[in-house]
Amino acid sequence: MKQPDITNYLNKTLELSRRANTEIYLVGGAVRNHVMNLPVSDYDFTCKGAASLAKEFSETLKLPRVPLDETPGRETVRVVLPGNIYFDFSELQGVDVLEDLGQRDFTCNSMAVKLDDYLEGNIEILDPFGGRNDLLSKTLTVLPGSAFESDPLRMLRAYRFAAAFGFQIAPDTLKKIEQCKNRIVATAPERIWYELVLFFQGTTTAPLLESMFQTGILNCIIPDLDDAKPDDCECILQSCKNLEKFIASNPPELIKYCERQKARDENRTYALLKISVLLHLLETVPEKIGGVAKVLKGLRASNADIQFVERTIAIQESAQANELGFSAQPVDSNKMYAFAKRSGDELIPALFLARAIYAARKGNAGSVQTFDKAAANLQSFYYNQYVPISELSPLLDGDDLKNKFHLAPSPLFKIILEQIEQARVLGDIKTREDAESLAQKIIDDQ
């Protein structure tokens, strides 16, 4: 979709604010991204009478609006522009914009500029807490006061922003997180899950994940990790680093898997893989079997996300338990087929997960290289043989077995059809006639 002319919308916003005799400021992420020379898609405004201004703006331009907060005195309304651009209008907090900025989260998000100055290009940024200096030093610093106490989710946002922008979290901010970590349990699980997924979409989350262990906030969110030993934590961190290295290389097999998923985008898939790294140890401790589902249900993750994480962990554990065994030549095609059949769509992401964890656990270069070769062979088999054949119409179906072979429905149906599918994938049969001959042989052998 073509990018809309934002200037026209901004001018209309300014015109309506002047008509309402209210001074309006552009604040938060839009100012931060402007300073960082990053694109802006969410424009946050603050002024007195914000809800009324948003209503007039949306009705004048016939744009949809959504109330984000209807608390008296804290009203926030979102207006949706073409091209997935958002204008969020929030009621000014305090007597002036400086007091408003003092109630925000981090210094880099506590800057403002008058909308008319912004439009004229004469940008004088109000920066009472040194946000620009922190941006230059790539440091995330919480505002003085009770930012984490008033909204504990900001502690997770600190990690999310740091991951997104490649920032370090200031030592005093980490200390404050450690002091306030227990407050996170008062936050709605859905909000925590949302922030975790966004955090793990960052490209270098492993160092920050280590910090989350050190401050204790991760264990507050997932108490089942309390029993993790130092070696377990090290395995998680190293596995996360390995996985991020694999993803950064833009592996075609994983990209192809993501392209085939209609209900989940690439970034979310990568985030869920890292969450699988974080939780995989729960399925290796007998008393915690089933802990992955318990944790994710507690965080109100969707059924689709839970299924993905559970299956990728289960498949990678099976791959490691058998060490795949597909690196030698010639490869046992029957075993390869059986593994692909059991694994289904999650085979490819599970193999990347398995490689990351296997390398962290084993460390031996020779065994890791052998495991990687086995995974590559299985990936090649999956995309070059298994998927192309599996997506074709079957050579025979149940009606064929009833009509041609006069069979009544029975467990034999499934045996015949599965053996025909396997033989076709492995190249042993190619035509309907081949399939009929194989079916007759199976029937005769009963």
ROPA-98072 format. One record per residue (C-alpha): y negated, z, x; residue number from 1; residue in one letter. Coordinates in nm, 3 decimals. Example, Ala and Ser with C-alpha at 12.3 -4.5 7.8 and 13.67 -1.06 7.14 Angstrom:
<node <0.450,0.780,1.230>,1,"a">
<node <0.106,0.714,1.367>,2,"s">
//
This chain:
<node <0.000,0.000,0.000>,1,"m">
<node <-0.346,-0.090,0.127>,2,"k">
<node <-0.550,0.204,0.255>,3,"q">
<node <-0.824,0.278,-0.001>,4,"p">
<node <-1.191,0.284,0.097>,5,"d">
<node <-1.220,0.660,0.147>,6,"i">
<node <-1.594,0.635,0.214>,7,"t">
<node <-1.661,0.534,-0.146>,8,"n">
<node <-1.462,0.833,-0.273>,9,"y">
<node <-1.639,1.067,-0.034>,10,"l">
<node <-1.978,0.933,-0.144>,11,"n">
<node <-1.887,0.988,-0.509>,12,"k">
<node <-1.781,1.344,-0.426>,13,"t">
<node <-2.115,1.409,-0.257>,14,"l">
<node <-2.306,1.250,-0.545>,15,"e">
<node <-2.133,1.471,-0.802>,16,"l">
<node <-2.184,1.786,-0.592>,17,"s">
<node <-2.557,1.715,-0.567>,18,"r">
<node <-2.571,1.658,-0.940>,19,"r">
<node <-2.405,1.998,-0.985>,20,"a">
<node <-2.648,2.149,-0.734>,21,"n">
<node <-2.366,2.285,-0.516>,22,"t">
<node <-2.329,2.245,-0.140>,23,"e">
<node <-1.990,2.104,-0.045>,24,"i">
<node <-1.808,2.127,0.288>,25,"y">
<node <-1.517,1.943,0.438>,26,"l">
<node <-1.290,2.210,0.588>,27,"v">
<node <-0.952,2.285,0.742>,28,"g">
<node <-0.705,2.019,0.845>,29,"g">
<node <-0.938,1.726,0.785>,30,"a">
<node <-1.190,1.864,1.035>,31,"v">
<node <-0.914,1.960,1.278>,32,"r">
<node <-0.766,1.609,1.269>,33,"n">
<node <-1.113,1.457,1.310>,34,"h">
<node <-1.165,1.660,1.629>,35,"v">
<node <-0.819,1.556,1.753>,36,"m">
<node <-0.878,1.189,1.665>,37,"n">
<node <-0.579,1.195,1.430>,38,"l">
<node <-0.557,1.015,1.095>,39,"p">
<node <-0.655,1.214,0.787>,40,"v">
<node <-0.471,1.185,0.456>,41,"s">
<node <-0.554,1.526,0.306>,42,"d">
<node <-0.922,1.605,0.257>,43,"y">
<node <-0.998,1.971,0.183>,44,"d">
<node <-1.332,2.064,0.028>,45,"f">
<node <-1.481,2.401,-0.051>,46,"t">
<node <-1.778,2.473,-0.277>,47,"c">
<node <-1.887,2.682,-0.570>,48,"k">
<node <-1.755,2.548,-0.900>,49,"g">
<node <-1.477,2.355,-0.726>,50,"a">
<node <-1.253,2.323,-1.033>,51,"a">
<node <-1.534,2.177,-1.245>,52,"s">
<node <-1.630,1.935,-0.969>,53,"l">
<node <-1.267,1.822,-0.930>,54,"a">
<node <-1.241,1.768,-1.306>,55,"k">
<node <-1.556,1.555,-1.317>,56,"e">
<node <-1.449,1.360,-1.006>,57,"f">
<node <-1.103,1.280,-1.145>,58,"s">
<node <-1.230,1.190,-1.493>,59,"e">
<node <-1.513,0.973,-1.360>,60,"t">
<node <-1.278,0.773,-1.138>,61,"l">
<node <-0.977,0.801,-1.373>,62,"k">
<node <-0.759,0.969,-1.108>,63,"l">
<node <-0.480,1.221,-1.171>,64,"p">
<node <-0.544,1.585,-1.085>,65,"r">
<node <-0.307,1.877,-1.036>,66,"v">
<node <-0.402,2.248,-1.037>,67,"p">
<node <-0.265,2.411,-0.721>,68,"l">
<node <-0.402,2.760,-0.784>,69,"d">
<node <-0.546,2.882,-1.113>,70,"e">
<node <-0.621,3.238,-1.000>,71,"t">
<node <-0.975,3.322,-1.116>,72,"p">
<node <-1.211,3.299,-0.821>,73,"g">
<node <-0.951,3.115,-0.609>,74,"r">
<node <-0.911,2.794,-0.808>,75,"e">
<node <-0.780,2.493,-0.616>,76,"t">
<node <-0.738,2.150,-0.772>,77,"v">
<node <-0.580,1.843,-0.614>,78,"r">
<node <-0.696,1.492,-0.704>,79,"v">
<node <-0.455,1.214,-0.609>,80,"v">
<node <-0.612,0.893,-0.475>,81,"l">
<node <-0.443,0.558,-0.422>,82,"p">
<node <-0.237,0.533,-0.104>,83,"g">
<node <-0.113,0.895,-0.126>,84,"n">
<node <-0.450,1.035,-0.022>,85,"i">
<node <-0.530,1.384,-0.151>,86,"y">
<node <-0.865,1.546,-0.222>,87,"f">
<node <-0.821,1.923,-0.261>,88,"d">
<node <-1.116,2.111,-0.411>,89,"f">
<node <-1.109,2.491,-0.347>,90,"s">
<node <-1.345,2.759,-0.473>,91,"e">
<node <-1.567,2.892,-0.193>,92,"l">
<node <-1.444,3.235,-0.081>,93,"q">
<node <-1.723,3.482,-0.014>,94,"g">
<node <-2.097,3.440,-0.020>,95,"v">
<node <-2.111,3.142,0.215>,96,"d">
<node <-1.895,2.900,0.411>,97,"v">
<node <-1.880,3.127,0.717>,98,"l">
<node <-1.720,3.404,0.511>,99,"e">
<node <-1.485,3.145,0.363>,100,"d">
<node <-1.375,3.028,0.708>,101,"l">
<node <-1.308,3.388,0.809>,102,"g">
<node <-1.040,3.413,0.541>,103,"q">
<node <-0.832,3.121,0.669>,104,"r">
<node <-0.530,3.124,0.898>,105,"d">
<node <-0.587,2.984,1.249>,106,"f">
<node <-0.896,2.906,1.452>,107,"t">
<node <-0.818,2.533,1.456>,108,"c">
<node <-0.815,2.533,1.075>,109,"n">
<node <-1.131,2.741,1.042>,110,"s">
<node <-1.392,2.474,1.106>,111,"m">
<node <-1.618,2.305,0.854>,112,"a">
<node <-1.876,2.030,0.828>,113,"v">
<node <-2.123,1.950,0.551>,114,"k">
<node <-2.000,1.648,0.362>,115,"l">
<node <-2.334,1.470,0.384>,116,"d">
<node <-2.340,1.521,0.765>,117,"d">
<node <-1.984,1.389,0.786>,118,"y">
<node <-2.076,1.075,0.595>,119,"l">
<node <-2.391,1.017,0.801>,120,"e">
<node <-2.196,1.049,1.128>,121,"g">
<node <-2.425,1.330,1.236>,122,"n">
<node <-2.139,1.576,1.256>,123,"i">
<node <-2.238,1.934,1.331>,124,"e">
<node <-1.916,2.130,1.309>,125,"i">
<node <-1.932,2.493,1.207>,126,"l">
<node <-1.686,2.660,1.441>,127,"d">
<node <-1.734,3.039,1.432>,128,"p">
<node <-1.395,3.125,1.586>,129,"f">
<node <-1.369,2.877,1.874>,130,"g">
<node <-1.130,2.635,1.707>,131,"g">
<node <-1.241,2.339,1.917>,132,"r">
<node <-1.176,2.524,2.242>,133,"n">
<node <-0.828,2.614,2.119>,134,"d">
<node <-0.766,2.251,2.029>,135,"l">
<node <-0.871,2.144,2.379>,136,"l">
<node <-0.635,2.400,2.536>,137,"s">
<node <-0.361,2.321,2.283>,138,"k">
<node <-0.340,2.683,2.178>,139,"t">
<node <-0.272,2.818,1.831>,140,"l">
<node <-0.457,3.141,1.763>,141,"t">
<node <-0.452,3.345,1.444>,142,"v">
<node <-0.787,3.463,1.309>,143,"l">
<node <-0.879,3.827,1.361>,144,"p">
<node <-0.808,4.049,1.066>,145,"g">
<node <-0.522,4.042,0.816>,146,"s">
<node <-0.424,3.673,0.807>,147,"a">
<node <-0.050,3.746,0.831>,148,"f">
<node <-0.066,4.049,0.604>,149,"e">
<node <-0.241,3.855,0.325>,150,"s">
<node <0.003,3.563,0.350>,151,"d">
<node <0.313,3.630,0.567>,152,"p">
<node <0.418,3.265,0.543>,153,"l">
<node <0.140,3.192,0.791>,154,"r">
<node <0.370,3.330,1.061>,155,"m">
<node <0.608,3.040,1.001>,156,"l">
<node <0.316,2.801,0.976>,157,"r">
<node <0.217,2.906,1.327>,158,"a">
<node <0.547,2.768,1.453>,159,"y">
<node <0.522,2.460,1.233>,160,"r">
<node <0.173,2.371,1.359>,161,"f">
<node <0.274,2.438,1.719>,162,"a">
<node <0.575,2.208,1.680>,163,"a">
<node <0.374,1.935,1.509>,164,"a">
<node <0.091,1.927,1.764>,165,"f">
<node <0.269,2.034,2.081>,166,"g">
<node <0.070,2.359,2.102>,167,"f">
<node <0.145,2.694,2.261>,168,"q">
<node <0.111,3.001,2.041>,169,"i">
<node <-0.134,3.249,2.190>,170,"a">
<node <0.027,3.571,2.326>,171,"p">
<node <-0.180,3.793,2.093>,172,"d">
<node <-0.070,3.582,1.798>,173,"t">
<node <0.297,3.619,1.899>,174,"l">
<node <0.246,3.993,1.928>,175,"k">
<node <0.098,3.999,1.578>,176,"k">
<node <0.397,3.802,1.447>,177,"i">
<node <0.632,4.057,1.604>,178,"e">
<node <0.439,4.338,1.436>,179,"q">
<node <0.430,4.170,1.094>,180,"c">
<node <0.769,3.994,1.094>,181,"k">
<node <0.928,4.217,0.829>,182,"n">
<node <0.666,4.109,0.576>,183,"r">
<node <0.817,3.759,0.563>,184,"i">
<node <1.088,3.881,0.323>,185,"v">
<node <0.821,3.923,0.054>,186,"a">
<node <0.762,3.546,0.059>,187,"t">
<node <0.932,3.323,-0.197>,188,"a">
<node <1.249,3.173,-0.040>,189,"p">
<node <1.147,2.822,-0.150>,190,"e">
<node <0.829,2.847,0.055>,191,"r">
<node <1.020,2.969,0.360>,192,"i">
<node <1.270,2.681,0.332>,193,"w">
<node <0.987,2.429,0.298>,194,"y">
<node <0.822,2.557,0.618>,195,"e">
<node <1.151,2.569,0.810>,196,"l">
<node <1.227,2.206,0.728>,197,"v">
<node <0.876,2.100,0.833>,198,"l">
<node <0.908,2.303,1.154>,199,"f">
<node <1.236,2.141,1.252>,200,"f">
<node <1.087,1.796,1.199>,201,"q">
<node <0.891,1.857,1.520>,202,"g">
<node <1.017,1.672,1.827>,203,"t">
<node <1.032,1.970,2.065>,204,"t">
<node <1.123,2.277,1.862>,205,"t">
<node <1.370,2.440,2.104>,206,"a">
<node <1.111,2.646,2.302>,207,"p">
<node <0.951,2.761,1.978>,208,"l">
<node <1.291,2.845,1.832>,209,"l">
<node <1.345,3.072,2.134>,210,"e">
<node <1.014,3.240,2.052>,211,"s">
<node <1.129,3.290,1.692>,212,"m">
<node <1.434,3.477,1.825>,213,"f">
<node <1.216,3.683,2.059>,214,"q">
<node <0.961,3.790,1.797>,215,"t">
<node <1.244,3.871,1.555>,216,"g">
<node <1.108,3.667,1.265>,217,"i">
<node <1.411,3.438,1.262>,218,"l">
<node <1.647,3.732,1.217>,219,"n">
<node <1.430,3.860,0.932>,220,"c">
<node <1.476,3.526,0.756>,221,"i">
<node <1.847,3.495,0.841>,222,"i">
<node <1.988,3.848,0.888>,223,"p">
<node <2.335,3.704,0.959>,224,"d">
<node <2.200,3.604,1.301>,225,"l">
<node <2.164,3.972,1.394>,226,"d">
<node <2.515,3.969,1.537>,227,"d">
<node <2.444,3.673,1.764>,228,"a">
<node <2.506,3.759,2.128>,229,"k">
<node <2.276,3.640,2.409>,230,"p">
<node <2.527,3.367,2.494>,231,"d">
<node <2.530,3.255,2.130>,232,"d">
<node <2.150,3.229,2.123>,233,"c">
<node <2.154,3.038,2.449>,234,"e">
<node <2.411,2.798,2.302>,235,"c">
<node <2.191,2.740,1.998>,236,"i">
<node <1.882,2.676,2.210>,237,"l">
<node <2.060,2.444,2.453>,238,"q">
<node <2.226,2.257,2.165>,239,"s">
<node <1.885,2.210,2.003>,240,"c">
<node <1.745,2.072,2.329>,241,"k">
<node <2.043,1.835,2.361>,242,"n">
<node <2.005,1.715,2.004>,243,"l">
<node <1.632,1.654,2.043>,244,"e">
<node <1.705,1.455,2.358>,245,"k">
<node <1.956,1.239,2.168>,246,"f">
<node <1.713,1.184,1.880>,247,"i">
<node <1.427,1.095,2.116>,248,"a">
<node <1.639,0.810,2.256>,249,"s">
<node <1.635,0.646,1.909>,250,"n">
<node <2.015,0.607,1.883>,251,"p">
<node <2.093,0.300,1.670>,252,"p">
<node <2.396,0.462,1.504>,253,"e">
<node <2.194,0.758,1.378>,254,"l">
<node <1.903,0.536,1.272>,255,"i">
<node <2.145,0.314,1.079>,256,"k">
<node <2.289,0.622,0.906>,257,"y">
<node <1.939,0.735,0.803>,258,"c">
<node <1.858,0.388,0.669>,259,"e">
<node <2.167,0.403,0.448>,260,"r">
<node <2.054,0.731,0.288>,261,"q">
<node <1.847,0.666,-0.021>,262,"k">
<node <1.780,1.029,-0.110>,263,"a">
<node <1.679,1.161,0.233>,264,"r">
<node <1.436,1.029,0.490>,265,"d">
<node <1.486,1.014,0.866>,266,"e">
<node <1.272,1.317,0.952>,267,"n">
<node <1.447,1.537,0.699>,268,"r">
<node <1.788,1.428,0.832>,269,"t">
<node <1.685,1.527,1.184>,270,"y">
<node <1.551,1.861,1.060>,271,"a">
<node <1.875,1.937,0.876>,272,"l">
<node <2.073,1.855,1.190>,273,"l">
<node <1.872,2.112,1.385>,274,"k">
<node <1.924,2.365,1.107>,275,"i">
<node <2.295,2.289,1.141>,276,"s">
<node <2.267,2.380,1.509>,277,"v">
<node <2.103,2.708,1.413>,278,"l">
<node <2.370,2.801,1.158>,279,"l">
<node <2.687,2.655,1.307>,280,"h">
<node <2.799,2.982,1.467>,281,"l">
<node <2.834,3.141,1.124>,282,"l">
<node <3.137,2.923,1.058>,283,"e">
<node <3.313,3.026,1.380>,284,"t">
<node <3.321,3.400,1.300>,285,"v">
<node <3.605,3.482,1.054>,286,"p">
<node <3.411,3.745,0.860>,287,"e">
<node <3.117,3.505,0.819>,288,"k">
<node <3.304,3.197,0.697>,289,"i">
<node <3.101,3.059,0.410>,290,"g">
<node <2.788,3.212,0.556>,291,"g">
<node <2.613,2.876,0.587>,292,"v">
<node <2.621,2.818,0.212>,293,"a">
<node <2.515,3.179,0.147>,294,"k">
<node <2.214,3.150,0.378>,295,"v">
<node <2.102,2.815,0.238>,296,"l">
<node <2.148,2.919,-0.124>,297,"k">
<node <1.942,3.228,-0.050>,298,"g">
<node <1.665,3.002,0.080>,299,"l">
<node <1.692,2.790,-0.236>,300,"r">
<node <1.789,2.476,-0.045>,301,"a">
<node <1.896,2.185,-0.263>,302,"s">
<node <2.266,2.122,-0.324>,303,"n">
<node <2.236,1.795,-0.131>,304,"a">
<node <2.089,1.973,0.173>,305,"d">
<node <2.356,2.246,0.158>,306,"i">
<node <2.634,1.988,0.137>,307,"q">
<node <2.495,1.794,0.433>,308,"f">
<node <2.468,2.101,0.658>,309,"v">
<node <2.808,2.238,0.558>,310,"e">
<node <2.986,1.907,0.608>,311,"r">
<node <2.824,1.818,0.939>,312,"t">
<node <2.912,2.161,1.075>,313,"i">
<node <3.272,2.136,0.951>,314,"a">
<node <3.320,1.784,1.091>,315,"i">
<node <3.171,1.870,1.429>,316,"q">
<node <3.394,2.177,1.455>,317,"e">
<node <3.697,1.959,1.381>,318,"s">
<node <3.581,1.708,1.643>,319,"a">
<node <3.547,1.983,1.903>,320,"q">
<node <3.874,2.151,1.812>,321,"a">
<node <4.057,1.823,1.873>,322,"n">
<node <3.811,1.712,2.144>,323,"e">
<node <3.827,1.383,1.949>,324,"l">
<node <4.095,1.233,2.175>,325,"g">
<node <3.953,0.884,2.130>,326,"f">
<node <3.834,0.820,2.484>,327,"s">
<node <4.159,0.677,2.629>,328,"a">
<node <4.258,0.313,2.603>,329,"q">
<node <4.420,0.198,2.387>,330,"p">
<node <4.271,0.423,2.120>,331,"v">
<node <4.501,0.548,1.843>,332,"d">
<node <4.350,0.350,1.555>,333,"s">
<node <4.547,0.539,1.291>,334,"n">
<node <4.403,0.874,1.403>,335,"k">
<node <4.057,0.721,1.425>,336,"m">
<node <4.088,0.589,1.070>,337,"y">
<node <4.209,0.926,0.942>,338,"a">
<node <3.913,1.107,1.104>,339,"f">
<node <3.664,0.858,0.959>,340,"a">
<node <3.827,0.879,0.616>,341,"k">
<node <3.809,1.260,0.612>,342,"r">
<node <3.451,1.266,0.736>,343,"s">
<node <3.291,1.005,0.512>,344,"g">
<node <2.917,0.947,0.526>,345,"d">
<node <2.844,1.253,0.741>,346,"e">
<node <3.061,1.132,1.031>,347,"l">
<node <2.771,0.988,1.235>,348,"i">
<node <2.527,1.283,1.218>,349,"p">
<node <2.821,1.521,1.271>,350,"a">
<node <2.918,1.340,1.592>,351,"l">
<node <2.564,1.378,1.729>,352,"f">
<node <2.577,1.746,1.634>,353,"l">
<node <2.919,1.779,1.800>,354,"a">
<node <2.798,1.615,2.121>,355,"r">
<node <2.495,1.844,2.140>,356,"a">
<node <2.699,2.161,2.084>,357,"i">
<node <2.993,2.051,2.301>,358,"y">
<node <2.764,1.988,2.597>,359,"a">
<node <2.604,2.331,2.550>,360,"a">
<node <2.941,2.507,2.529>,361,"r">
<node <3.130,2.323,2.802>,362,"k">
<node <2.867,2.239,3.059>,363,"g">
<node <3.124,2.052,3.272>,364,"n">
<node <2.986,1.703,3.335>,365,"a">
<node <3.327,1.537,3.338>,366,"g">
<node <3.450,1.680,3.009>,367,"s">
<node <3.113,1.615,2.843>,368,"v">
<node <3.122,1.251,2.958>,369,"q">
<node <3.475,1.212,2.819>,370,"t">
<node <3.372,1.366,2.487>,371,"f">
<node <3.068,1.139,2.465>,372,"d">
<node <3.289,0.836,2.530>,373,"k">
<node <3.527,0.942,2.255>,374,"a">
<node <3.235,0.987,2.014>,375,"a">
<node <3.099,0.642,2.107>,376,"a">
<node <3.439,0.484,2.040>,377,"n">
<node <3.460,0.651,1.701>,378,"l">
<node <3.104,0.550,1.611>,379,"q">
<node <3.181,0.189,1.706>,380,"s">
<node <3.499,0.192,1.499>,381,"f">
<node <3.313,0.338,1.202>,382,"y">
<node <3.036,0.078,1.194>,383,"y">
<node <3.229,-0.226,1.317>,384,"n">
<node <3.553,-0.180,1.124>,385,"q">
<node <3.557,0.107,0.877>,386,"y">
<node <3.228,0.054,0.693>,387,"v">
<node <3.237,-0.329,0.663>,388,"p">
<node <3.589,-0.330,0.516>,389,"i">
<node <3.540,-0.021,0.300>,390,"s">
<node <3.241,-0.184,0.130>,391,"e">
<node <3.445,-0.489,0.021>,392,"l">
<node <3.618,-0.512,-0.315>,393,"s">
<node <3.977,-0.381,-0.285>,394,"p">
<node <4.256,-0.634,-0.239>,395,"l">
<node <4.458,-0.454,-0.509>,396,"l">
<node <4.374,-0.197,-0.772>,397,"d">
<node <4.561,0.017,-1.020>,398,"g">
<node <4.578,-0.259,-1.282>,399,"d">
<node <4.741,-0.489,-1.026>,400,"d">
<node <5.007,-0.228,-0.957>,401,"l">
<node <5.078,-0.190,-1.327>,402,"k">
<node <5.079,-0.561,-1.410>,403,"n">
<node <5.245,-0.716,-1.105>,404,"k">
<node <5.482,-0.439,-1.004>,405,"f">
<node <5.530,-0.280,-1.350>,406,"h">
<node <5.454,0.064,-1.215>,407,"l">
<node <5.353,0.353,-1.435>,408,"a">
<node <5.059,0.563,-1.312>,409,"p">
<node <5.188,0.819,-1.063>,410,"s">
<node <5.109,0.971,-0.721>,411,"p">
<node <5.263,0.656,-0.575>,412,"l">
<node <4.954,0.464,-0.690>,413,"f">
<node <4.733,0.659,-0.452>,414,"k">
<node <4.979,0.622,-0.162>,415,"i">
<node <4.998,0.245,-0.202>,416,"i">
<node <4.624,0.187,-0.242>,417,"l">
<node <4.534,0.414,0.051>,418,"e">
<node <4.787,0.247,0.282>,419,"q">
<node <4.658,-0.096,0.182>,420,"i">
<node <4.300,0.013,0.256>,421,"e">
<node <4.400,0.156,0.594>,422,"q">
<node <4.598,-0.155,0.692>,423,"a">
<node <4.302,-0.372,0.597>,424,"r">
<node <4.054,-0.167,0.800>,425,"v">
<node <4.285,-0.176,1.101>,426,"l">
<node <4.327,-0.554,1.069>,427,"g">
<node <4.698,-0.543,0.986>,428,"d">
<node <4.643,-0.729,0.657>,429,"i">
<node <4.367,-0.961,0.543>,430,"k">
<node <4.458,-1.130,0.214>,431,"t">
<node <4.570,-1.034,-0.135>,432,"r">
<node <4.912,-1.177,-0.055>,433,"e">
<node <4.933,-0.949,0.251>,434,"d">
<node <4.845,-0.654,0.031>,435,"a">
<node <5.109,-0.744,-0.228>,436,"e">
<node <5.373,-0.770,0.045>,437,"s">
<node <5.277,-0.429,0.182>,438,"l">
<node <5.281,-0.278,-0.166>,439,"a">
<node <5.629,-0.415,-0.229>,440,"q">
<node <5.751,-0.271,0.103>,441,"k">
<node <5.613,0.074,0.016>,442,"i">
<node <5.781,0.058,-0.326>,443,"i">
<node <6.113,-0.049,-0.175>,444,"d">
<node <6.099,0.235,0.078>,445,"d">
<node <6.066,0.500,-0.194>,446,"q">
//
